[in-house]
Amino acid sequence: MDFLTAPASPADFAERHQHLSTSPDSPFVSTACVFRRDATGLDALRGCVLTRTDVDGRHKYELTTGEEWFAVLGSRFGLTLDDLRPADRDALWQKVHTTHLAWKATATQPS
């Protein structure tokens, strides 16, 4: 964030967008991320962790099944992914869940 007072144009974001969308170093490439704002707060789904931030604080929930993950995508973010075949849904869940478990194992290791 630069906090400049001049209005920004899409061109101002192009370089950083390219990096965040394609670089292996980007957390948006290595982890499934979905964000949504509403009138009272923000919902963020990163991997298998759903976070709701609102006036009451930040509340985190770990989604542990594919059924739960897809239900949240549909109900909270409006992403039903109805166009995916069952095998593709299973593959997507396995990738998200495997990445989440690897992150969790790393996050819980003592420094």
N, CA, C and O atoms as CSV, one atom per row, in Angstrom:
chain,resi,resn,atom,element,x,y,z
A,1,MET,N,N,0.836,-1.170,0.000
A,1,MET,CA,C,0.000,0.000,0.000
A,1,MET,C,C,0.879,1.229,0.000
A,1,MET,O,O,1.890,1.291,0.699
A,2,ASP,N,N,0.483,2.196,-0.786
A,2,ASP,CA,C,1.318,3.388,-0.868
A,2,ASP,C,C,0.659,4.623,-0.256
A,2,ASP,O,O,1.350,5.595,0.049
A,3,PHE,N,N,-0.646,4.605,-0.075
A,3,PHE,CA,C,-1.385,5.703,0.559
A,3,PHE,C,C,-1.188,7.038,-0.150
A,3,PHE,O,O,-1.201,8.090,0.488
A,4,LEU,N,N,-1.007,6.997,-1.467
A,4,LEU,CA,C,-0.936,8.225,-2.237
A,4,LEU,C,C,-2.326,8.820,-2.359
A,4,LEU,O,O,-3.321,8.095,-2.344
A,5,THR,N,N,-2.398,10.124,-2.477
A,5,THR,CA,C,-3.703,10.776,-2.569
A,5,THR,C,C,-4.243,10.810,-3.995
A,5,THR,O,O,-5.445,10.987,-4.190
A,6,ALA,N,N,-3.384,10.644,-4.990
A,6,ALA,CA,C,-3.826,10.653,-6.384
A,6,ALA,C,C,-4.595,9.366,-6.685
A,6,ALA,O,O,-4.245,8.300,-6.177
A,7,PRO,N,N,-5.641,9.462,-7.507
A,7,PRO,CA,C,-6.396,8.246,-7.868
A,7,PRO,C,C,-5.491,7.240,-8.584
A,7,PRO,O,O,-4.614,7.622,-9.359
A,8,ALA,N,N,-5.710,5.976,-8.320
A,8,ALA,CA,C,-4.944,4.910,-8.957
A,8,ALA,C,C,-5.679,4.432,-10.202
A,8,ALA,O,O,-6.904,4.511,-10.287
A,9,SER,N,N,-4.913,3.939,-11.159
A,9,SER,CA,C,-5.498,3.356,-12.362
A,9,SER,C,C,-5.128,1.876,-12.401
A,9,SER,O,O,-4.226,1.450,-11.679
A,10,PRO,N,N,-5.810,1.084,-13.231
A,10,PRO,CA,C,-5.442,-0.335,-13.326
A,10,PRO,C,C,-3.975,-0.550,-13.682
A,10,PRO,O,O,-3.370,-1.530,-13.248
A,11,ALA,N,N,-3.409,0.344,-14.457
A,11,ALA,CA,C,-1.996,0.206,-14.830
A,11,ALA,C,C,-1.083,0.259,-13.607
A,11,ALA,O,O,-0.005,-0.335,-13.609
A,12,ASP,N,N,-1.512,0.968,-12.565
A,12,ASP,CA,C,-0.710,1.064,-11.346
A,12,ASP,C,C,-0.581,-0.283,-10.633
A,12,ASP,O,O,0.330,-0.472,-9.827
A,13,PHE,N,N,-1.471,-1.199,-10.919
A,13,PHE,CA,C,-1.491,-2.493,-10.252
A,13,PHE,C,C,-0.943,-3.624,-11.121
A,13,PHE,O,O,-0.719,-4.728,-10.624
A,14,ALA,N,N,-0.728,-3.369,-12.394
A,14,ALA,CA,C,-0.417,-4.428,-13.358
A,14,ALA,C,C,0.811,-5.258,-12.978
A,14,ALA,O,O,0.748,-6.487,-12.992
A,15,GLU,N,N,1.918,-4.611,-12.640
A,15,GLU,CA,C,3.147,-5.346,-12.343
A,15,GLU,C,C,2.988,-6.234,-11.103
A,15,GLU,O,O,3.350,-7.410,-11.121
A,16,ARG,N,N,2.453,-5.664,-10.048
A,16,ARG,CA,C,2.289,-6.443,-8.811
A,16,ARG,C,C,1.254,-7.558,-9.005
A,16,ARG,O,O,1.405,-8.659,-8.476
A,17,HIS,N,N,0.201,-7.250,-9.774
A,17,HIS,CA,C,-0.814,-8.269,-10.064
A,17,HIS,C,C,-0.186,-9.451,-10.795
A,17,HIS,O,O,-0.469,-10.605,-10.475
A,18,GLN,N,N,0.657,-9.165,-11.768
A,18,GLN,CA,C,1.329,-10.226,-12.523
A,18,GLN,C,C,2.133,-11.113,-11.570
A,18,GLN,O,O,2.065,-12.340,-11.650
A,19,HIS,N,N,2.888,-10.492,-10.674
A,19,HIS,CA,C,3.687,-11.256,-9.715
A,19,HIS,C,C,2.794,-12.092,-8.793
A,19,HIS,O,O,3.030,-13.288,-8.618
A,20,LEU,N,N,1.786,-11.474,-8.213
A,20,LEU,CA,C,0.920,-12.184,-7.268
A,20,LEU,C,C,0.129,-13.299,-7.936
A,20,LEU,O,O,-0.241,-14.273,-7.281
A,21,SER,N,N,-0.134,-13.169,-9.231
A,21,SER,CA,C,-0.934,-14.155,-9.951
A,21,SER,C,C,-0.129,-15.312,-10.520
A,21,SER,O,O,-0.688,-16.371,-10.806
A,22,THR,N,N,1.183,-15.124,-10.690
A,22,THR,CA,C,1.955,-16.142,-11.400
A,22,THR,C,C,3.214,-16.638,-10.698
A,22,THR,O,O,3.682,-17.736,-10.998
A,23,SER,N,N,3.766,-15.876,-9.787
A,23,SER,CA,C,5.039,-16.255,-9.174
A,23,SER,C,C,4.876,-17.417,-8.195
A,23,SER,O,O,3.948,-17.422,-7.387
A,24,PRO,N,N,5.770,-18.394,-8.264
A,24,PRO,CA,C,5.730,-19.483,-7.279
A,24,PRO,C,C,5.917,-18.983,-5.846
A,24,PRO,O,O,5.551,-19.680,-4.899
A,25,ASP,N,N,6.482,-17.791,-5.675
A,25,ASP,CA,C,6.669,-17.199,-4.350
A,25,ASP,C,C,5.387,-16.580,-3.801
A,25,ASP,O,O,5.308,-16.261,-2.614
A,26,SER,N,N,4.397,-16.412,-4.649
A,26,SER,CA,C,3.165,-15.749,-4.232
A,26,SER,C,C,2.288,-16.688,-3.406
A,26,SER,O,O,2.071,-17.834,-3.799
A,27,PRO,N,N,1.785,-16.215,-2.268
A,27,PRO,CA,C,0.878,-17.060,-1.481
A,27,PRO,C,C,-0.440,-17.331,-2.209
A,27,PRO,O,O,-1.158,-18.268,-1.858
A,28,PHE,N,N,-0.763,-16.518,-3.219
A,28,PHE,CA,C,-1.995,-16.719,-3.968
A,28,PHE,C,C,-1.850,-17.810,-5.020
A,28,PHE,O,O,-2.853,-18.287,-5.553
A,29,VAL,N,N,-0.628,-18.212,-5.328
A,29,VAL,CA,C,-0.383,-19.292,-6.273
A,29,VAL,C,C,-0.290,-20.623,-5.532
A,29,VAL,O,O,-0.777,-21.642,-6.024
A,30,SER,N,N,0.321,-20.620,-4.372
A,30,SER,CA,C,0.557,-21.863,-3.643
A,30,SER,C,C,-0.608,-22.280,-2.749
A,30,SER,O,O,-0.687,-23.441,-2.347
A,31,THR,N,N,-1.504,-21.363,-2.434
A,31,THR,CA,C,-2.612,-21.654,-1.529
A,31,THR,C,C,-3.915,-21.140,-2.125
A,31,THR,O,O,-3.981,-20.003,-2.592
A,32,ALA,N,N,-4.945,-21.970,-2.112
A,32,ALA,CA,C,-6.260,-21.516,-2.585
A,32,ALA,C,C,-6.755,-20.413,-1.656
A,32,ALA,O,O,-6.829,-20.606,-0.443
A,33,CYS,N,N,-7.093,-19.262,-2.223
A,33,CYS,CA,C,-7.537,-18.111,-1.433
A,33,CYS,C,C,-8.798,-17.512,-2.038
A,33,CYS,O,O,-8.884,-17.304,-3.249
A,34,VAL,N,N,-9.768,-17.242,-1.185
A,34,VAL,CA,C,-11.002,-16.583,-1.605
A,34,VAL,C,C,-11.333,-15.545,-0.537
A,34,VAL,O,O,-11.277,-15.831,0.659
A,35,PHE,N,N,-11.681,-14.331,-0.983
A,35,PHE,CA,C,-11.995,-13.246,-0.059
A,35,PHE,C,C,-13.337,-12.628,-0.428
A,35,PHE,O,O,-13.721,-12.613,-1.597
A,36,ARG,N,N,-14.043,-12.122,0.569
A,36,ARG,CA,C,-15.335,-11.478,0.349
A,36,ARG,C,C,-15.585,-10.482,1.461
A,36,ARG,O,O,-15.455,-10.800,2.644
A,37,ARG,N,N,-15.945,-9.270,1.064
A,37,ARG,CA,C,-16.332,-8.241,2.036
A,37,ARG,C,C,-17.845,-8.101,1.992
A,37,ARG,O,O,-18.471,-8.277,0.947
A,38,ASP,N,N,-18.416,-7.782,3.141
A,38,ASP,CA,C,-19.824,-7.420,3.183
A,38,ASP,C,C,-19.957,-6.199,4.091
A,38,ASP,O,O,-18.954,-5.624,4.512
A,39,ALA,N,N,-21.177,-5.811,4.388
A,39,ALA,CA,C,-21.407,-4.580,5.147
A,39,ALA,C,C,-20.854,-4.637,6.571
A,39,ALA,O,O,-20.632,-3.593,7.185
A,40,THR,N,N,-20.629,-5.833,7.103
A,40,THR,CA,C,-20.201,-5.934,8.501
A,40,THR,C,C,-18.819,-6.542,8.699
A,40,THR,O,O,-18.358,-6.646,9.836
A,41,GLY,N,N,-18.144,-6.949,7.619
A,41,GLY,CA,C,-16.826,-7.524,7.823
A,41,GLY,C,C,-16.244,-8.181,6.596
A,41,GLY,O,O,-16.630,-7.883,5.466
A,42,LEU,N,N,-15.309,-9.078,6.834
A,42,LEU,CA,C,-14.548,-9.749,5.791
A,42,LEU,C,C,-14.514,-11.247,6.063
A,42,LEU,O,O,-14.297,-11.687,7.192
A,43,ASP,N,N,-14.729,-12.009,5.014
A,43,ASP,CA,C,-14.543,-13.463,5.061
A,43,ASP,C,C,-13.331,-13.789,4.212
A,43,ASP,O,O,-13.190,-13.275,3.103
A,44,ALA,N,N,-12.459,-14.637,4.722
A,44,ALA,CA,C,-11.278,-15.072,3.986
A,44,ALA,C,C,-11.146,-16.581,4.141
A,44,ALA,O,O,-11.174,-17.105,5.255
A,45,LEU,N,N,-11.004,-17.262,3.032
A,45,LEU,CA,C,-10.732,-18.694,3.046
A,45,LEU,C,C,-9.359,-18.881,2.431
A,45,LEU,O,O,-9.158,-18.636,1.241
A,46,ARG,N,N,-8.414,-19.320,3.255
A,46,ARG,CA,C,-7.048,-19.609,2.806
A,46,ARG,C,C,-6.799,-21.077,3.077
A,46,ARG,O,O,-6.706,-21.504,4.228
A,47,GLY,N,N,-6.693,-21.839,2.013
A,47,GLY,CA,C,-6.563,-23.275,2.186
A,47,GLY,C,C,-7.802,-23.814,2.869
A,47,GLY,O,O,-8.904,-23.725,2.329
A,48,CYS,N,N,-7.627,-24.369,4.049
A,48,CYS,CA,C,-8.750,-24.919,4.818
A,48,CYS,C,C,-9.102,-24.072,6.031
A,48,CYS,O,O,-9.822,-24.537,6.914
A,49,VAL,N,N,-8.616,-22.853,6.091
A,49,VAL,CA,C,-8.893,-21.986,7.235
A,49,VAL,C,C,-9.826,-20.857,6.798
A,49,VAL,O,O,-9.467,-20.023,5.966
A,50,LEU,N,N,-11.016,-20.846,7.366
A,50,LEU,CA,C,-11.991,-19.790,7.136
A,50,LEU,C,C,-11.867,-18.792,8.271
A,50,LEU,O,O,-11.934,-19.161,9.444
A,51,THR,N,N,-11.686,-17.521,7.919
A,51,THR,CA,C,-11.578,-16.465,8.918
A,51,THR,C,C,-12.664,-15.436,8.665
A,51,THR,O,O,-12.830,-14.957,7.543
A,52,ARG,N,N,-13.398,-15.101,9.707
A,52,ARG,CA,C,-14.384,-14.024,9.664
A,52,ARG,C,C,-13.863,-12.905,10.557
A,52,ARG,O,O,-13.614,-13.120,11.743
A,53,THR,N,N,-13.697,-11.706,9.990
A,53,THR,CA,C,-13.264,-10.546,10.743
A,53,THR,C,C,-14.391,-9.532,10.724
A,53,THR,O,O,-14.848,-9.115,9.660
A,54,ASP,N,N,-14.838,-9.136,11.917
A,54,ASP,CA,C,-15.923,-8.162,12.028
A,54,ASP,C,C,-15.744,-7.375,13.326
A,54,ASP,O,O,-14.689,-7.451,13.956
A,55,VAL,N,N,-16.752,-6.634,13.722
A,55,VAL,CA,C,-16.617,-5.791,14.917
A,55,VAL,C,C,-16.366,-6.609,16.181
A,55,VAL,O,O,-15.859,-6.073,17.166
A,56,ASP,N,N,-16.704,-7.872,16.171
A,56,ASP,CA,C,-16.475,-8.732,17.328
A,56,ASP,C,C,-15.078,-9.339,17.348
A,56,ASP,O,O,-14.727,-10.043,18.295
A,57,GLY,N,N,-14.271,-9.076,16.311
A,57,GLY,CA,C,-12.914,-9.602,16.267
A,57,GLY,C,C,-12.702,-10.532,15.099
A,57,GLY,O,O,-13.412,-10.473,14.095
A,58,ARG,N,N,-11.708,-11.397,15.246
A,58,ARG,CA,C,-11.350,-12.357,14.205
A,58,ARG,C,C,-11.649,-13.757,14.714
A,58,ARG,O,O,-11.215,-14.158,15.794
A,59,HIS,N,N,-12.405,-14.489,13.901
A,59,HIS,CA,C,-12.820,-15.844,14.267
A,59,HIS,C,C,-12.337,-16.803,13.193
A,59,HIS,O,O,-12.658,-16.635,12.016
A,60,LYS,N,N,-11.565,-17.811,13.592
A,60,LYS,CA,C,-11.002,-18.776,12.642
A,60,LYS,C,C,-11.635,-20.141,12.835
A,60,LYS,O,O,-11.894,-20.577,13.957
A,61,TYR,N,N,-11.879,-20.807,11.707
A,61,TYR,CA,C,-12.444,-22.145,11.698
A,61,TYR,C,C,-11.657,-22.989,10.713
A,61,TYR,O,O,-11.389,-22.554,9.593
A,62,GLU,N,N,-11.288,-24.189,11.121
A,62,GLU,CA,C,-10.603,-25.104,10.216
A,62,GLU,C,C,-11.635,-26.015,9.573
A,62,GLU,O,O,-12.403,-26.679,10.269
A,63,LEU,N,N,-11.655,-26.048,8.250
A,63,LEU,CA,C,-12.560,-26.921,7.503
A,63,LEU,C,C,-11.827,-28.232,7.268
A,63,LEU,O,O,-10.727,-28.244,6.715
A,64,THR,N,N,-12.434,-29.331,7.685
A,64,THR,CA,C,-11.706,-30.600,7.690
A,64,THR,C,C,-12.187,-31.619,6.669
A,64,THR,O,O,-11.568,-32.672,6.511
A,65,THR,N,N,-13.278,-31.325,5.974
A,65,THR,CA,C,-13.762,-32.261,4.960
A,65,THR,C,C,-14.034,-31.512,3.657
A,65,THR,O,O,-14.276,-30.305,3.650
A,66,GLY,N,N,-13.987,-32.252,2.573
A,66,GLY,CA,C,-14.306,-31.658,1.286
A,66,GLY,C,C,-15.739,-31.153,1.242
A,66,GLY,O,O,-16.007,-30.102,0.660
A,67,GLU,N,N,-16.650,-31.879,1.843
A,67,GLU,CA,C,-18.054,-31.454,1.862
A,67,GLU,C,C,-18.197,-30.098,2.556
A,67,GLU,O,O,-18.903,-29.213,2.072
A,68,GLU,N,N,-17.531,-29.952,3.677
A,68,GLU,CA,C,-17.572,-28.701,4.422
A,68,GLU,C,C,-16.932,-27.558,3.616
A,68,GLU,O,O,-17.468,-26.451,3.582
A,69,TRP,N,N,-15.799,-27.823,2.976
A,69,TRP,CA,C,-15.079,-26.821,2.206
A,69,TRP,C,C,-15.916,-26.326,1.029
A,69,TRP,O,O,-16.033,-25.121,0.808
A,70,PHE,N,N,-16.495,-27.260,0.276
A,70,PHE,CA,C,-17.326,-26.872,-0.867
A,70,PHE,C,C,-18.607,-26.179,-0.419
A,70,PHE,O,O,-19.090,-25.275,-1.101
A,71,ALA,N,N,-19.161,-26.587,0.714
A,71,ALA,CA,C,-20.362,-25.926,1.233
A,71,ALA,C,C,-20.068,-24.465,1.575
A,71,ALA,O,O,-20.882,-23.590,1.281
A,72,VAL,N,N,-18.928,-24.194,2.185
A,72,VAL,CA,C,-18.531,-22.821,2.519
A,72,VAL,C,C,-18.281,-22.018,1.242
A,72,VAL,O,O,-18.694,-20.863,1.142
A,73,LEU,N,N,-17.612,-22.623,0.276
A,73,LEU,CA,C,-17.398,-21.922,-0.999
A,73,LEU,C,C,-18.732,-21.488,-1.608
A,73,LEU,O,O,-18.855,-20.374,-2.118
A,74,GLY,N,N,-19.722,-22.369,-1.553
A,74,GLY,CA,C,-21.021,-22.048,-2.130
A,74,GLY,C,C,-21.829,-21.061,-1.312
A,74,GLY,O,O,-22.332,-20.073,-1.846
A,75,SER,N,N,-21.957,-21.320,-0.018
A,75,SER,CA,C,-22.842,-20.496,0.814
A,75,SER,C,C,-22.241,-19.142,1.172
A,75,SER,O,O,-22.954,-18.138,1.188
A,76,ARG,N,N,-20.965,-19.098,1.455
A,76,ARG,CA,C,-20.348,-17.860,1.920
A,76,ARG,C,C,-19.798,-17.017,0.782
A,76,ARG,O,O,-19.831,-15.788,0.847
A,77,PHE,N,N,-19.285,-17.677,-0.276
A,77,PHE,CA,C,-18.609,-16.949,-1.353
A,77,PHE,C,C,-19.356,-17.006,-2.686
A,77,PHE,O,O,-18.941,-16.369,-3.654
A,78,GLY,N,N,-20.454,-17.764,-2.745
A,78,GLY,CA,C,-21.220,-17.841,-3.987
A,78,GLY,C,C,-20.526,-18.618,-5.091
A,78,GLY,O,O,-20.867,-18.464,-6.263
A,79,LEU,N,N,-19.553,-19.456,-4.733
A,79,LEU,CA,C,-18.804,-20.257,-5.705
A,79,LEU,C,C,-19.219,-21.719,-5.579
A,79,LEU,O,O,-18.629,-22.474,-4.806
A,80,THR,N,N,-20.225,-22.110,-6.331
A,80,THR,CA,C,-20.733,-23.479,-6.219
A,80,THR,C,C,-19.863,-24.491,-6.954
A,80,THR,O,O,-19.888,-25.679,-6.634
A,81,LEU,N,N,-19.098,-24.030,-7.932
A,81,LEU,CA,C,-18.256,-24.902,-8.750
A,81,LEU,C,C,-19.052,-26.065,-9.331
A,81,LEU,O,O,-18.541,-27.177,-9.461
A,82,ASP,N,N,-20.308,-25.796,-9.678
A,82,ASP,CA,C,-21.183,-26.822,-10.252
A,82,ASP,C,C,-20.676,-27.359,-11.582
A,82,ASP,O,O,-21.083,-28.437,-12.017
A,83,ASP,N,N,-19.785,-26.607,-12.229
A,83,ASP,CA,C,-19.262,-27.043,-13.521
A,83,ASP,C,C,-18.184,-28.117,-13.390
A,83,ASP,O,O,-17.774,-28.701,-14.393
A,84,LEU,N,N,-17.725,-28.382,-12.186
A,84,LEU,CA,C,-16.702,-29.412,-11.985
A,84,LEU,C,C,-17.312,-30.793,-11.885
A,84,LEU,O,O,-18.341,-30.990,-11.239
A,85,ARG,N,N,-16.670,-31.740,-12.530
A,85,ARG,CA,C,-17.089,-33.139,-12.404
A,85,ARG,C,C,-16.695,-33.631,-11.002
A,85,ARG,O,O,-15.784,-33.073,-10.390
A,86,PRO,N,N,-17.358,-34.649,-10.499
A,86,PRO,CA,C,-17.004,-35.169,-9.168
A,86,PRO,C,C,-15.511,-35.498,-9.024
A,86,PRO,O,O,-14.925,-35.226,-7.976
A,87,ALA,N,N,-14.901,-36.065,-10.034
A,87,ALA,CA,C,-13.472,-36.397,-9.959
A,87,ALA,C,C,-12.624,-35.131,-9.851
A,87,ALA,O,O,-11.608,-35.117,-9.156
A,88,ASP,N,N,-13.044,-34.067,-10.541
A,88,ASP,CA,C,-12.306,-32.806,-10.469
A,88,ASP,C,C,-12.488,-32.143,-9.109
A,88,ASP,O,O,-11.550,-31.548,-8.577
A,89,ARG,N,N,-13.681,-32.242,-8.548
A,89,ARG,CA,C,-13.914,-31.712,-7.199
A,89,ARG,C,C,-13.042,-32.451,-6.192
A,89,ARG,O,O,-12.430,-31.836,-5.318
A,90,ASP,N,N,-12.992,-33.772,-6.320
A,90,ASP,CA,C,-12.155,-34.571,-5.419
A,90,ASP,C,C,-10.684,-34.190,-5.553
A,90,ASP,O,O,-9.981,-34.065,-4.550
A,91,ALA,N,N,-10.219,-34.005,-6.786
A,91,ALA,CA,C,-8.815,-33.642,-7.007
A,91,ALA,C,C,-8.518,-32.261,-6.424
A,91,ALA,O,O,-7.462,-32.053,-5.827
A,92,LEU,N,N,-9.440,-31.323,-6.593
A,92,LEU,CA,C,-9.252,-29.991,-6.032
A,92,LEU,C,C,-9.176,-30.060,-4.511
A,92,LEU,O,O,-8.278,-29.476,-3.904
A,93,TRP,N,N,-10.111,-30.770,-3.900
A,93,TRP,CA,C,-10.093,-30.898,-2.441
A,93,TRP,C,C,-8.799,-31.546,-1.964
A,93,TRP,O,O,-8.196,-31.084,-0.995
A,94,GLN,N,N,-8.366,-32.615,-2.636
A,94,GLN,CA,C,-7.140,-33.298,-2.221
A,94,GLN,C,C,-5.935,-32.357,-2.289
A,94,GLN,O,O,-5.077,-32.381,-1.407
A,95,LYS,N,N,-5.871,-31.530,-3.333
A,95,LYS,CA,C,-4.765,-30.586,-3.452
A,95,LYS,C,C,-4.808,-29.539,-2.340
A,95,LYS,O,O,-3.792,-29.262,-1.703
A,96,VAL,N,N,-5.984,-28.963,-2.112
A,96,VAL,CA,C,-6.139,-27.948,-1.064
A,96,VAL,C,C,-5.819,-28.553,0.302
A,96,VAL,O,O,-5.098,-27.948,1.096
A,97,HIS,N,N,-6.347,-29.733,0.576
A,97,HIS,CA,C,-6.174,-30.371,1.879
A,97,HIS,C,C,-4.718,-30.793,2.104
A,97,HIS,O,O,-4.184,-30.613,3.199
A,98,THR,N,N,-4.078,-31.350,1.077
A,98,THR,CA,C,-2.681,-31.759,1.197
A,98,THR,C,C,-1.784,-30.548,1.471
A,98,THR,O,O,-0.891,-30.614,2.316
A,99,THR,N,N,-2.022,-29.450,0.761
A,99,THR,CA,C,-1.263,-28.217,0.986
A,99,THR,C,C,-1.502,-27.704,2.400
A,99,THR,O,O,-0.571,-27.252,3.066
A,100,HIS,N,N,-2.740,-27.772,2.855
A,100,HIS,CA,C,-3.084,-27.323,4.207
A,100,HIS,C,C,-2.362,-28.167,5.267
A,100,HIS,O,O,-1.801,-27.625,6.219
A,101,LEU,N,N,-2.380,-29.471,5.098
A,101,LEU,CA,C,-1.713,-30.336,6.075
A,101,LEU,C,C,-0.212,-30.077,6.113
A,101,LEU,O,O,0.391,-30.099,7.186
A,102,ALA,N,N,0.397,-29.831,4.957
A,102,ALA,CA,C,1.830,-29.519,4.916
A,102,ALA,C,C,2.101,-28.195,5.621
A,102,ALA,O,O,3.064,-28.076,6.379
A,103,TRP,N,N,1.251,-27.199,5.371
A,103,TRP,CA,C,1.400,-25.901,6.048
A,103,TRP,C,C,1.234,-26.074,7.565
A,103,TRP,O,O,2.000,-25.517,8.351
A,104,LYS,N,N,0.245,-26.838,7.950
A,104,LYS,CA,C,-0.024,-27.046,9.374
A,104,LYS,C,C,1.152,-27.752,10.056
A,104,LYS,O,O,1.517,-27.402,11.179
A,105,ALA,N,N,1.734,-28.723,9.398
A,105,ALA,CA,C,2.883,-29.433,9.966
A,105,ALA,C,C,4.069,-28.496,10.137
A,105,ALA,O,O,4.788,-28.581,11.133
A,106,THR,N,N,4.278,-27.613,9.186
A,106,THR,CA,C,5.362,-26.643,9.257
A,106,THR,C,C,5.078,-25.596,10.334
A,106,THR,O,O,5.977,-25.195,11.073
A,107,ALA,N,N,3.820,-25.158,10.416
A,107,ALA,CA,C,3.452,-24.113,11.363
A,107,ALA,C,C,3.546,-24.580,12.812
A,107,ALA,O,O,3.716,-23.760,13.714
A,108,THR,N,N,3.439,-25.877,13.044
A,108,THR,CA,C,3.459,-26.378,14.414
A,108,THR,C,C,4.841,-26.869,14.851
A,108,THR,O,O,5.013,-27.296,15.993
A,109,GLN,N,N,5.830,-26.811,13.945
A,109,GLN,CA,C,7.174,-27.233,14.298
A,109,GLN,C,C,7.847,-26.180,15.184
A,109,GLN,O,O,7.734,-24.985,14.910
A,110,PRO,N,N,8.534,-26.600,16.226
A,110,PRO,CA,C,9.258,-25.624,17.052
A,110,PRO,C,C,10.390,-24.977,16.257
A,110,PRO,O,O,10.992,-25.609,15.390
A,111,SER,N,N,10.668,-23.719,16.561
A,111,SER,CA,C,11.738,-23.000,15.850
A,111,SER,C,C,13.097,-23.340,16.402
A,111,SER,O,O,14.105,-22.824,15.920
